[in-house]
Amino acid sequence: MNSEVTLVRRIGFSSGHRYWDSKLSVEQNKELYGKWASPYNHGHNYVLDVRCAGSVDPNSGMVVNIKDIDAVLLQKVKSKFDQKSINDEIPEFASRSSCIENLLIYIADLLADSIPVGARLTGLRLEEMPTLYGEWDAKTNMITLTRTYEFAASHRLDSASLSAAENLSIFGKCNNPNGHGHNYLLEVTVTGEPNTATGMICDVAALDEVVHRSVVDRYDHKNLNLDLPEFSGKNPTSEVVAQQIFETLQLVVPAALVRVRLHETARNMFEVTA
């Protein structure tokens, strides 16, 4: 077998950081960083996923020994970041924004030539909070930013082109005449040229505003079949809902929309990509 296998190894570290440029005035910092501008640190429990790919060694049955990967991550990443103030204790961030995007670029550089022989670094995922994470892809050198939202809505799966018996046969309980509901999770992923001053792909507050205005606040606690004109005459399966959300957001988000993921339940997730 010549196919490659990808290993994903996860580590965590706790760090403090701040969005503040001491060379700028208070007003200039607020203009750059918005509500996150502060001369004082705040902290995160970061989660880093490191993707490595390679051929399986016929003797060990592994792409690379996880212990070797752990040794690299401990030396190169965890020892540098864990329990540290990023702005104050990592020289490269003394005059560089400590945003997710810049952290991903920095960590990718740290690991570029350090992955054990037999594997290569193919990607990173850095989670700052459960509702905010970034990804870096080695092949394209693309960085994306993902924001997670939630809303509760009900729907009934029923197609006008099918008979009552066919609808019941296909959709079962989901064809209940009075509908049923979900606590949806929505992931919105964007990319673009980072701001030269902030390092950020986009203003997260601006992204939040348009996603809430265009989707979350409109959909929350609504019946998708009856309350939203975009689903009139449509069967609002989660596939259809995910496509509609993508088409809606593609026109209004403050960066290039890459992906929408709609989690209907813990077992069902639907993805639309550009």
C-alpha atoms as an extended CHARMM CRD file, in Angstrom:
* protein
*
       274  EXT
         1         1  MET       CA              0.0000000000        0.0000000000        0.0000000000  PROA      1               0.0000000000
         2         2  ASN       CA              1.3780000000        3.4170000000       -0.9970000000  PROA      2               0.0000000000
         3         3  SER       CA             -1.3730000000        5.6290000000        0.4050000000  PROA      3               0.0000000000
         4         4  GLU       CA             -0.4910000000        8.1420000000        3.0790000000  PROA      4               0.0000000000
         5         5  VAL       CA             -2.0080000000        8.3430000000        6.5270000000  PROA      5               0.0000000000
         6         6  THR       CA             -2.5290000000       11.5450000000        8.5040000000  PROA      6               0.0000000000
         7         7  LEU       CA             -1.8940000000       11.6320000000       12.2390000000  PROA      7               0.0000000000
         8         8  VAL       CA             -3.4960000000       14.3860000000       14.3060000000  PROA      8               0.0000000000
         9         9  ARG       CA             -1.9160000000       15.0520000000       17.6930000000  PROA      9               0.0000000000
        10        10  ARG       CA             -3.5450000000       17.4300000000       20.1930000000  PROA      10              0.0000000000
        11        11  ILE       CA             -1.9150000000       19.4500000000       22.9270000000  PROA      11              0.0000000000
        12        12  GLY       CA             -3.1360000000       22.2230000000       25.1710000000  PROA      12              0.0000000000
        13        13  PHE       CA             -1.5260000000       25.2540000000       26.7420000000  PROA      13              0.0000000000
        14        14  SER       CA             -2.7160000000       28.1530000000       28.8690000000  PROA      14              0.0000000000
        15        15  SER       CA             -1.5270000000       31.6230000000       27.9460000000  PROA      15              0.0000000000
        16        16  GLY       CA             -2.3820000000       35.2330000000       28.5510000000  PROA      16              0.0000000000
        17        17  HSD       CA             -2.3330000000       37.9350000000       25.9080000000  PROA      17              0.0000000000
        18        18  ARG       CA             -3.7420000000       41.3410000000       25.0870000000  PROA      18              0.0000000000
        19        19  TYR       CA             -4.7840000000       43.3470000000       22.0670000000  PROA      19              0.0000000000
        20        20  TRP       CA             -2.9380000000       46.5830000000       22.6520000000  PROA      20              0.0000000000
        21        21  ASP       CA             -0.1820000000       48.5370000000       20.9350000000  PROA      21              0.0000000000
        22        22  SER       CA              1.6580000000       50.7240000000       23.4530000000  PROA      22              0.0000000000
        23        23  LYS       CA              2.8170000000       53.0310000000       20.6570000000  PROA      23              0.0000000000
        24        24  LEU       CA             -0.7700000000       53.9940000000       19.8760000000  PROA      24              0.0000000000
        25        25  SER       CA             -3.2800000000       56.0930000000       21.7730000000  PROA      25              0.0000000000
        26        26  VAL       CA             -6.2860000000       54.6450000000       23.5880000000  PROA      26              0.0000000000
        27        27  GLU       CA             -8.5470000000       55.8140000000       20.7620000000  PROA      27              0.0000000000
        28        28  GLN       CA             -6.2920000000       54.2710000000       18.0960000000  PROA      28              0.0000000000
        29        29  ASN       CA             -6.1870000000       50.9350000000       19.9400000000  PROA      29              0.0000000000
        30        30  LYS       CA             -9.9700000000       50.9120000000       20.2490000000  PROA      30              0.0000000000
        31        31  GLU       CA            -10.2800000000       51.6750000000       16.5620000000  PROA      31              0.0000000000
        32        32  LEU       CA             -7.9860000000       48.7350000000       15.7270000000  PROA      32              0.0000000000
        33        33  TYR       CA             -9.1730000000       46.1260000000       18.2050000000  PROA      33              0.0000000000
        34        34  GLY       CA            -12.6890000000       47.2350000000       19.1070000000  PROA      34              0.0000000000
        35        35  LYS       CA            -14.1530000000       45.8580000000       22.3160000000  PROA      35              0.0000000000
        36        36  TRP       CA            -11.1180000000       43.6140000000       22.8350000000  PROA      36              0.0000000000
        37        37  ALA       CA             -8.7000000000       46.5440000000       23.1340000000  PROA      37              0.0000000000
        38        38  SER       CA             -7.1520000000       46.5690000000       26.6080000000  PROA      38              0.0000000000
        39        39  PRO       CA             -3.7010000000       47.2250000000       28.0820000000  PROA      39              0.0000000000
        40        40  TYR       CA             -4.3320000000       44.3100000000       30.4460000000  PROA      40              0.0000000000
        41        41  ASN       CA             -4.0260000000       40.6010000000       29.6860000000  PROA      41              0.0000000000
        42        42  HSD       CA             -6.8080000000       38.0970000000       29.4260000000  PROA      42              0.0000000000
        43        43  GLY       CA             -6.2390000000       34.3370000000       29.1910000000  PROA      43              0.0000000000
        44        44  HSD       CA             -7.2540000000       31.2880000000       27.1860000000  PROA      44              0.0000000000
        45        45  ASN       CA             -6.9370000000       27.5410000000       27.4180000000  PROA      45              0.0000000000
        46        46  TYR       CA             -5.6960000000       27.0070000000       23.8690000000  PROA      46              0.0000000000
        47        47  VAL       CA             -6.1290000000       23.6780000000       22.0780000000  PROA      47              0.0000000000
        48        48  LEU       CA             -3.7160000000       22.9210000000       19.2300000000  PROA      48              0.0000000000
        49        49  ASP       CA             -4.2260000000       20.0980000000       16.7250000000  PROA      49              0.0000000000
        50        50  VAL       CA             -1.1250000000       19.2330000000       14.6870000000  PROA      50              0.0000000000
        51        51  ARG       CA             -1.6300000000       17.3000000000       11.4460000000  PROA      51              0.0000000000
        52        52  CYS       CA              1.2320000000       15.1570000000       10.1210000000  PROA      52              0.0000000000
        53        53  ALA       CA              1.1090000000       12.9080000000        7.0710000000  PROA      53              0.0000000000
        54        54  GLY       CA              3.3290000000       10.1690000000        5.7310000000  PROA      54              0.0000000000
        55        55  SER       CA              3.6100000000        6.5480000000        4.6730000000  PROA      55              0.0000000000
        56        56  VAL       CA              3.1380000000        3.8020000000        7.2110000000  PROA      56              0.0000000000
        57        57  ASP       CA              6.4480000000        2.2350000000        8.2630000000  PROA      57              0.0000000000
        58        58  PRO       CA              6.1950000000       -1.5040000000        7.4890000000  PROA      58              0.0000000000
        59        59  ASN       CA              8.1370000000       -2.4010000000       10.6260000000  PROA      59              0.0000000000
        60        60  SER       CA              6.4450000000       -0.2240000000       13.2520000000  PROA      60              0.0000000000
        61        61  GLY       CA              3.0530000000        0.0990000000       11.5840000000  PROA      61              0.0000000000
        62        62  MET       CA              3.1560000000        3.8400000000       12.3280000000  PROA      62              0.0000000000
        63        63  VAL       CA              3.6200000000        7.0250000000       10.3290000000  PROA      63              0.0000000000
        64        64  VAL       CA              5.6700000000        8.4000000000       13.1980000000  PROA      64              0.0000000000
        65        65  ASN       CA              5.9980000000        7.5410000000       16.8620000000  PROA      65              0.0000000000
        66        66  ILE       CA              3.5990000000        9.6890000000       18.8830000000  PROA      66              0.0000000000
        67        67  LYS       CA              6.2260000000        9.9610000000       21.6100000000  PROA      67              0.0000000000
        68        68  ASP       CA              8.5330000000       11.6630000000       19.1100000000  PROA      68              0.0000000000
        69        69  ILE       CA              5.7840000000       14.0800000000       18.0730000000  PROA      69              0.0000000000
        70        70  ASP       CA              5.0490000000       14.8430000000       21.7320000000  PROA      70              0.0000000000
        71        71  ALA       CA              8.7130000000       15.5820000000       22.3970000000  PROA      71              0.0000000000
        72        72  VAL       CA              8.7520000000       18.1170000000       19.5580000000  PROA      72              0.0000000000
        73        73  LEU       CA              5.5110000000       19.7670000000       20.6560000000  PROA      73              0.0000000000
        74        74  LEU       CA              6.6950000000       19.9850000000       24.2490000000  PROA      74              0.0000000000
        75        75  GLN       CA             10.0000000000       21.5660000000       23.2710000000  PROA      75              0.0000000000
        76        76  LYS       CA              8.8200000000       23.8340000000       20.4810000000  PROA      76              0.0000000000
        77        77  VAL       CA              5.3390000000       24.8750000000       21.5630000000  PROA      77              0.0000000000
        78        78  LYS       CA              4.2340000000       24.0000000000       25.0730000000  PROA      78              0.0000000000
        79        79  SER       CA              7.4150000000       25.0850000000       26.8620000000  PROA      79              0.0000000000
        80        80  LYS       CA              7.2850000000       28.3940000000       24.9800000000  PROA      80              0.0000000000
        81        81  PHE       CA              3.5860000000       29.2030000000       25.5050000000  PROA      81              0.0000000000
        82        82  ASP       CA              2.2540000000       27.4120000000       28.5740000000  PROA      82              0.0000000000
        83        83  GLN       CA              1.6350000000       29.6660000000       31.5860000000  PROA      83              0.0000000000
        84        84  LYS       CA              3.2000000000       32.5880000000       29.7280000000  PROA      84              0.0000000000
        85        85  SER       CA              2.1570000000       36.0800000000       28.7210000000  PROA      85              0.0000000000
        86        86  ILE       CA              2.5230000000       35.9330000000       24.9550000000  PROA      86              0.0000000000
        87        87  ASN       CA              3.0590000000       39.6810000000       24.4740000000  PROA      87              0.0000000000
        88        88  ASP       CA              5.6380000000       39.9290000000       27.2680000000  PROA      88              0.0000000000
        89        89  GLU       CA              7.5250000000       36.6250000000       27.2360000000  PROA      89              0.0000000000
        90        90  ILE       CA              7.7270000000       35.6980000000       23.5560000000  PROA      90              0.0000000000
        91        91  PRO       CA              9.9550000000       38.3000000000       21.8630000000  PROA      91              0.0000000000
        92        92  GLU       CA              8.3430000000       37.8740000000       18.4430000000  PROA      92              0.0000000000
        93        93  PHE       CA              5.0540000000       39.1860000000       19.8590000000  PROA      93              0.0000000000
        94        94  ALA       CA              6.4470000000       42.2520000000       21.5950000000  PROA      94              0.0000000000
        95        95  SER       CA              5.4840000000       44.2820000000       18.5280000000  PROA      95              0.0000000000
        96        96  ARG       CA              3.2030000000       41.8030000000       16.7770000000  PROA      96              0.0000000000
        97        97  SER       CA             -0.4740000000       41.1470000000       17.4340000000  PROA      97              0.0000000000
        98        98  SER       CA             -1.1110000000       37.9160000000       19.3290000000  PROA      98              0.0000000000
        99        99  CYS       CA             -4.2100000000       37.0230000000       17.3120000000  PROA      99              0.0000000000
       100       100  ILE       CA             -5.0130000000       33.4580000000       16.2730000000  PROA      100             0.0000000000
       101       101  GLU       CA             -3.8320000000       34.1110000000       12.7290000000  PROA      101             0.0000000000
       102       102  ASN       CA             -0.3710000000       35.2830000000       13.8370000000  PROA      102             0.0000000000
       103       103  LEU       CA             -0.0920000000       32.4660000000       16.3660000000  PROA      103             0.0000000000
       104       104  LEU       CA             -0.7880000000       29.9060000000       13.6440000000  PROA      104             0.0000000000
       105       105  ILE       CA              1.8760000000       31.4130000000       11.3610000000  PROA      105             0.0000000000
       106       106  TYR       CA              4.3820000000       31.4640000000       14.2190000000  PROA      106             0.0000000000
       107       107  ILE       CA              3.6970000000       27.8800000000       15.3290000000  PROA      107             0.0000000000
       108       108  ALA       CA              3.8530000000       26.6400000000       11.7310000000  PROA      108             0.0000000000
       109       109  ASP       CA              7.3140000000       28.2250000000       11.4340000000  PROA      109             0.0000000000
       110       110  LEU       CA              8.3980000000       26.6530000000       14.7290000000  PROA      110             0.0000000000
       111       111  LEU       CA              7.3750000000       23.1880000000       13.5630000000  PROA      111             0.0000000000
       112       112  ALA       CA              8.3250000000       23.4470000000        9.8750000000  PROA      112             0.0000000000
       113       113  ASP       CA             11.6430000000       21.6090000000       10.1480000000  PROA      113             0.0000000000
       114       114  SER       CA             11.0030000000       19.7630000000       13.3980000000  PROA      114             0.0000000000
       115       115  ILE       CA              8.5630000000       16.9950000000       12.4880000000  PROA      115             0.0000000000
       116       116  PRO       CA             10.2840000000       13.6120000000       12.9250000000  PROA      116             0.0000000000
       117       117  VAL       CA             11.6140000000       11.8460000000        9.8470000000  PROA      117             0.0000000000
       118       118  GLY       CA              8.9380000000        9.9320000000        7.9720000000  PROA      118             0.0000000000
       119       119  ALA       CA              6.2120000000       12.5420000000        8.3420000000  PROA      119             0.0000000000
       120       120  ARG       CA              5.5660000000       16.1260000000        7.3140000000  PROA      120             0.0000000000
       121       121  LEU       CA              3.4470000000       18.9080000000        8.7430000000  PROA      121             0.0000000000
       122       122  THR       CA              0.2430000000       19.3440000000        6.7260000000  PROA      122             0.0000000000
       123       123  GLY       CA             -1.9230000000       21.5680000000        8.8990000000  PROA      123             0.0000000000
       124       124  LEU       CA             -2.7450000000       23.1730000000       12.2320000000  PROA      124             0.0000000000
       125       125  ARG       CA             -5.9450000000       23.9700000000       14.0790000000  PROA      125             0.0000000000
       126       126  LEU       CA             -5.7590000000       26.3920000000       17.0140000000  PROA      126             0.0000000000
       127       127  GLU       CA             -8.7860000000       26.8540000000       19.2270000000  PROA      127             0.0000000000
       128       128  GLU       CA             -8.8420000000       29.9530000000       21.3950000000  PROA      128             0.0000000000
       129       129  MET       CA            -12.3600000000       29.2590000000       22.6940000000  PROA      129             0.0000000000
       130       130  PRO       CA            -15.0050000000       26.6730000000       21.7850000000  PROA      130             0.0000000000
       131       131  THR       CA            -16.6240000000       29.4250000000       19.7080000000  PROA      131             0.0000000000
       132       132  LEU       CA            -13.4760000000       30.6160000000       17.9030000000  PROA      132             0.0000000000
       133       133  TYR       CA            -10.6940000000       28.7310000000       16.1360000000  PROA      133             0.0000000000
       134       134  GLY       CA             -8.2980000000       29.1430000000       13.2520000000  PROA      134             0.0000000000
       135       135  GLU       CA             -6.7760000000       26.6950000000       10.7790000000  PROA      135             0.0000000000
       136       136  TRP       CA             -3.6150000000       26.7220000000        8.6720000000  PROA      136             0.0000000000
       137       137  ASP       CA             -3.1440000000       24.4990000000        5.6230000000  PROA      137             0.0000000000
       138       138  ALA       CA              0.4310000000       23.7310000000        4.5830000000  PROA      138             0.0000000000
       139       139  LYS       CA             -0.3870000000       23.0000000000        0.9460000000  PROA      139             0.0000000000
       140       140  THR       CA             -2.1550000000       26.2840000000        0.2320000000  PROA      140             0.0000000000
       141       141  ASN       CA             -0.6490000000       28.3330000000        3.0820000000  PROA      141             0.0000000000
       142       142  MET       CA             -4.2230000000       29.4850000000        3.6630000000  PROA      142             0.0000000000
       143       143  ILE       CA             -5.3800000000       30.5860000000        7.0880000000  PROA      143             0.0000000000
       144       144  THR       CA             -9.0590000000       30.5020000000        7.9580000000  PROA      144             0.0000000000
       145       145  LEU       CA            -10.9970000000       31.7490000000       10.9580000000  PROA      145             0.0000000000
       146       146  THR       CA            -14.1040000000       29.9860000000       12.2400000000  PROA      146             0.0000000000
       147       147  ARG       CA            -16.7600000000       31.4110000000       14.5220000000  PROA      147             0.0000000000
       148       148  THR       CA            -19.4610000000       29.2110000000       16.1180000000  PROA      148             0.0000000000
       149       149  TYR       CA            -23.0350000000       30.2960000000       16.8460000000  PROA      149             0.0000000000
       150       150  GLU       CA            -26.1920000000       28.5830000000       18.0390000000  PROA      150             0.0000000000
       151       151  PHE       CA            -29.9060000000       28.9430000000       17.5310000000  PROA      151             0.0000000000
       152       152  ALA       CA            -33.0010000000       26.9050000000       18.3250000000  PROA      152             0.0000000000
       153       153  ALA       CA            -35.5760000000       26.3220000000       15.6020000000  PROA      153             0.0000000000
       154       154  SER       CA            -38.2680000000       23.8870000000       14.5690000000  PROA      154             0.0000000000
       155       155  HSD       CA            -39.1630000000       22.4170000000       11.2070000000  PROA      155             0.0000000000
       156       156  ARG       CA            -41.2320000000       19.7490000000        9.5420000000  PROA      156             0.0000000000
       157       157  LEU       CA            -39.7860000000       17.6040000000        6.7780000000  PROA      157             0.0000000000
       158       158  ASP       CA            -42.4960000000       17.3790000000        4.1510000000  PROA      158             0.0000000000
       159       159  SER       CA            -42.1100000000       17.6130000000        0.3830000000  PROA      159             0.0000000000
       160       160  ALA       CA            -44.9710000000       18.9640000000       -1.7170000000  PROA      160             0.0000000000
       161       161  SER       CA            -43.8520000000       16.7270000000       -4.5920000000  PROA      161             0.0000000000
       162       162  LEU       CA            -44.4640000000       13.5580000000       -2.5540000000  PROA      162             0.0000000000
       163       163  SER       CA            -47.6560000000       11.9420000000       -1.3310000000  PROA      163             0.0000000000
       164       164  ALA       CA            -48.5200000000       11.8800000000        2.3570000000  PROA      164             0.0000000000
       165       165  ALA       CA            -47.6040000000        8.1870000000        2.4650000000  PROA      165             0.0000000000
       166       166  GLU       CA            -44.2760000000        8.8260000000        0.7170000000  PROA      166             0.0000000000
       167       167  ASN       CA            -43.4130000000       11.6910000000        3.0510000000  PROA      167             0.0000000000
       168       168  LEU       CA            -44.1520000000        9.5460000000        6.0860000000  PROA      168             0.0000000000
       169       169  SER       CA            -42.1410000000        6.6510000000        4.6610000000  PROA      169             0.0000000000
       170       170  ILE       CA            -39.0870000000        8.8170000000        3.8910000000  PROA      170             0.0000000000
       171       171  PHE       CA            -39.0710000000       11.2040000000        6.8430000000  PROA      171             0.0000000000
       172       172  GLY       CA            -40.6980000000        9.1260000000        9.5750000000  PROA      172             0.0000000000
       173       173  LYS       CA            -40.9910000000       11.0140000000       12.8690000000  PROA      173             0.0000000000
       174       174  CYS       CA            -39.5170000000       14.1070000000       11.1960000000  PROA      174             0.0000000000
       175       175  ASN       CA            -42.7660000000       14.3200000000        9.1960000000  PROA      175             0.0000000000
       176       176  ASN       CA            -44.7690000000       14.9620000000       12.3870000000  PROA      176             0.0000000000
       177       177  PRO       CA            -47.5220000000       17.4300000000       11.3550000000  PROA      177             0.0000000000
       178       178  ASN       CA            -46.6760000000       19.7620000000       14.2450000000  PROA      178             0.0000000000
       179       179  GLY       CA            -42.9550000000       19.6910000000       13.5730000000  PROA      179             0.0000000000
       180       180  HSD       CA            -39.9900000000       19.0950000000       15.8630000000  PROA      180             0.0000000000
       181       181  GLY       CA            -37.0310000000       21.1790000000       17.0150000000  PROA      181             0.0000000000
       182       182  HSD       CA            -33.2310000000       21.2940000000       17.2290000000  PROA      182             0.0000000000
       183       183  ASN       CA            -30.5540000000       23.2600000000       19.0160000000  PROA      183             0.0000000000
       184       184  TYR       CA            -28.4810000000       24.0230000000       15.9450000000  PROA      184             0.0000000000
       185       185  LEU       CA            -24.7610000000       24.8530000000       16.0160000000  PROA      185             0.0000000000
       186       186  LEU       CA            -23.5450000000       26.9610000000       13.1140000000  PROA      186             0.0000000000
       187       187  GLU       CA            -19.8700000000       27.2750000000       12.1480000000  PROA      187             0.0000000000
       188       188  VAL       CA            -18.9490000000       30.0930000000        9.7760000000  PROA      188             0.0000000000
       189       189  THR       CA            -15.4510000000       29.9680000000        8.2620000000  PROA      189             0.0000000000
       190       190  VAL       CA            -13.8290000000       32.9060000000        6.4590000000  PROA      190             0.0000000000
       191       191  THR       CA            -10.4730000000       33.7650000000        4.9450000000  PROA      191             0.0000000000
       192       192  GLY       CA             -8.7700000000       36.7890000000        3.4640000000  PROA      192             0.0000000000
       193       193  GLU       CA             -5.7290000000       39.0380000000        3.5700000000  PROA      193             0.0000000000
       194       194  PRO       CA             -4.7710000000       39.7650000000        7.1930000000  PROA      194             0.0000000000
       195       195  ASN       CA             -4.9250000000       43.3640000000        8.3210000000  PROA      195             0.0000000000
       196       196  THR       CA             -1.3340000000       44.6510000000        8.3790000000  PROA      196             0.0000000000
       197       197  ALA       CA             -1.7940000000       46.2240000000       11.8220000000  PROA      197             0.0000000000
       198       198  THR       CA             -3.9000000000       43.6270000000       13.6480000000  PROA      198             0.0000000000
       199       199  GLY       CA             -2.8990000000       40.4410000000       11.7860000000  PROA      199             0.0000000000
       200       200  MET       CA             -6.5900000000       39.5280000000       11.6840000000  PROA      200             0.0000000000
       201       201  ILE       CA             -8.4780000000       38.2080000000        8.6720000000  PROA      201             0.0000000000
       202       202  CYS       CA            -11.5250000000       40.1930000000        9.6950000000  PROA      202             0.0000000000
       203       203  ASP       CA            -13.1010000000       42.0480000000       12.5680000000  PROA      203             0.0000000000
       204       204  VAL       CA            -14.7580000000       39.2710000000       14.5830000000  PROA      204             0.0000000000
       205       205  ALA       CA            -17.2850000000       41.7110000000       16.0220000000  PROA      205             0.0000000000
       206       206  ALA       CA            -18.2930000000       42.7170000000       12.4800000000  PROA      206             0.0000000000
       207       207  LEU       CA            -18.6040000000       39.0370000000       11.5280000000  PROA      207             0.0000000000
       208       208  ASP       CA            -20.7620000000       38.3990000000       14.5920000000  PROA      208             0.0000000000
       209       209  GLU       CA            -23.0060000000       41.3260000000       13.7420000000  PROA      209             0.0000000000
       210       210  VAL       CA            -23.8120000000       40.2160000000       10.1930000000  PROA      210             0.0000000000
       211       211  VAL       CA            -24.2340000000       36.5290000000       11.1040000000  PROA      211             0.0000000000
       212       212  HSD       CA            -26.6220000000       37.4120000000       13.9160000000  PROA      212             0.0000000000
       213       213  ARG       CA            -28.5420000000       39.9210000000       11.8210000000  PROA      213             0.0000000000
       214       214  SER       CA            -28.7760000000       37.7650000000        8.7010000000  PROA      214             0.0000000000
       215       215  VAL       CA            -29.2170000000       34.2970000000       10.2150000000  PROA      215             0.0000000000
       216       216  VAL       CA            -29.0410000000       33.6420000000       13.9490000000  PROA      216             0.0000000000
       217       217  ASP       CA            -31.4640000000       36.2860000000       15.2170000000  PROA      217             0.0000000000
       218       218  ARG       CA            -33.8620000000       35.6200000000       12.3370000000  PROA      218             0.0000000000
       219       219  TYR       CA            -33.8710000000       31.8470000000       12.7910000000  PROA      219             0.0000000000
       220       220  ASP       CA            -33.7680000000       31.5930000000       16.5760000000  PROA      220             0.0000000000
       221       221  HSD       CA            -36.9950000000       30.2240000000       18.1040000000  PROA      221             0.0000000000
       222       222  LYS       CA            -38.6970000000       30.2140000000       14.7220000000  PROA      222             0.0000000000
       223       223  ASN       CA            -40.5290000000       27.6230000000       12.6710000000  PROA      223             0.0000000000
       224       224  LEU       CA            -38.4390000000       27.3500000000        9.5080000000  PROA      224             0.0000000000
       225       225  ASN       CA            -41.4090000000       26.2150000000        7.3940000000  PROA      225             0.0000000000
       226       226  LEU       CA            -43.7630000000       29.0030000000        8.4610000000  PROA      226             0.0000000000
       227       227  ASP       CA            -41.7470000000       31.9880000000        9.6990000000  PROA      227             0.0000000000
       228       228  LEU       CA            -38.9980000000       32.4090000000        7.1220000000  PROA      228             0.0000000000
       229       229  PRO       CA            -39.8700000000       33.4250000000        3.5540000000  PROA      229             0.0000000000
       230       230  GLU       CA            -36.6740000000       31.9030000000        2.0970000000  PROA      230             0.0000000000
       231       231  PHE       CA            -38.0470000000       28.4340000000        2.8920000000  PROA      231             0.0000000000
       232       232  SER       CA            -41.5180000000       29.0230000000        1.4810000000  PROA      232             0.0000000000
       233       233  GLY       CA            -42.3840000000       26.1220000000       -0.8050000000  PROA      233             0.0000000000
       234       234  LYS       CA            -39.1930000000       24.2890000000        0.1980000000  PROA      234             0.0000000000
       235       235  ASN       CA            -38.6560000000       21.2190000000        2.3280000000  PROA      235             0.0000000000
       236       236  PRO       CA            -36.3130000000       22.6660000000        5.0270000000  PROA      236             0.0000000000
       237       237  THR       CA            -33.9980000000       19.7270000000        5.5140000000  PROA      237             0.0000000000
       238       238  SER       CA            -30.7110000000       20.6490000000        7.1450000000  PROA      238             0.0000000000
       239       239  GLU       CA            -29.0560000000       20.2690000000        3.7360000000  PROA      239             0.0000000000
       240       240  VAL       CA            -31.3890000000       22.9520000000        2.3510000000  PROA      240             0.0000000000
       241       241  VAL       CA            -30.9610000000       25.1460000000        5.4380000000  PROA      241             0.0000000000
       242       242  ALA       CA            -27.1570000000       24.9180000000        5.2510000000  PROA      242             0.0000000000
       243       243  GLN       CA            -27.1900000000       25.8530000000        1.5480000000  PROA      243             0.0000000000
       244       244  GLN       CA            -29.4810000000       28.8060000000        2.2250000000  PROA      244             0.0000000000
       245       245  ILE       CA            -27.3000000000       30.0670000000        5.0800000000  PROA      245             0.0000000000
       246       246  PHE       CA            -24.2140000000       29.8620000000        2.8570000000  PROA      246             0.0000000000
       247       247  GLU       CA            -25.9050000000       31.7810000000        0.0460000000  PROA      247             0.0000000000
       248       248  THR       CA            -27.1440000000       34.4260000000        2.4870000000  PROA      248             0.0000000000
       249       249  LEU       CA            -23.8110000000       34.9350000000        4.2530000000  PROA      249             0.0000000000
       250       250  GLN       CA            -21.7160000000       34.8680000000        1.0910000000  PROA      250             0.0000000000
       251       251  LEU       CA            -23.1170000000       38.2820000000        0.2320000000  PROA      251             0.0000000000
       252       252  VAL       CA            -22.6040000000       39.9950000000        3.5970000000  PROA      252             0.0000000000
       253       253  VAL       CA            -19.6810000000       38.6220000000        5.6190000000  PROA      253             0.0000000000
       254       254  PRO       CA            -16.6710000000       40.9820000000        5.9380000000  PROA      254             0.0000000000
       255       255  ALA       CA            -14.2500000000       38.4460000000        4.3910000000  PROA      255             0.0000000000
       256       256  ALA       CA            -14.3280000000       35.5970000000        1.8800000000  PROA      256             0.0000000000
       257       257  LEU       CA            -16.7240000000       32.8640000000        2.9930000000  PROA      257             0.0000000000
       258       258  VAL       CA            -15.0250000000       29.4630000000        2.8200000000  PROA      258             0.0000000000
       259       259  ARG       CA            -17.3690000000       27.0980000000        4.6150000000  PROA      259             0.0000000000
       260       260  VAL       CA            -20.5800000000       26.7390000000        6.5690000000  PROA      260             0.0000000000
       261       261  ARG       CA            -21.1620000000       23.7980000000        8.8790000000  PROA      261             0.0000000000
       262       262  LEU       CA            -24.5830000000       23.2090000000       10.3790000000  PROA      262             0.0000000000
       263       263  HSD       CA            -24.7720000000       20.7620000000       13.2790000000  PROA      263             0.0000000000
       264       264  GLU       CA            -28.3550000000       19.5500000000       13.5860000000  PROA      264             0.0000000000
       265       265  THR       CA            -27.6400000000       17.0200000000       16.3490000000  PROA      265             0.0000000000
       266       266  ALA       CA            -24.5210000000       15.5210000000       17.9190000000  PROA      266             0.0000000000
       267       267  ARG       CA            -24.6190000000       12.9320000000       15.1250000000  PROA      267             0.0000000000
       268       268  ASN       CA            -25.6400000000       15.0300000000       12.1050000000  PROA      268             0.0000000000
       269       269  MET       CA            -23.5010000000       17.7550000000       10.5280000000  PROA      269             0.0000000000
       270       270  PHE       CA            -23.9510000000       19.3300000000        7.1010000000  PROA      270             0.0000000000
       271       271  GLU       CA            -21.2110000000       21.2700000000        5.3020000000  PROA      271             0.0000000000
       272       272  VAL       CA            -21.2820000000       23.6780000000        2.3730000000  PROA      272             0.0000000000
       273       273  THR       CA            -17.9970000000       24.9570000000        0.9080000000  PROA      273             0.0000000000
       274       274  ALA       CA            -17.1030000000       27.6340000000       -1.6020000000  PROA      274             0.0000000000
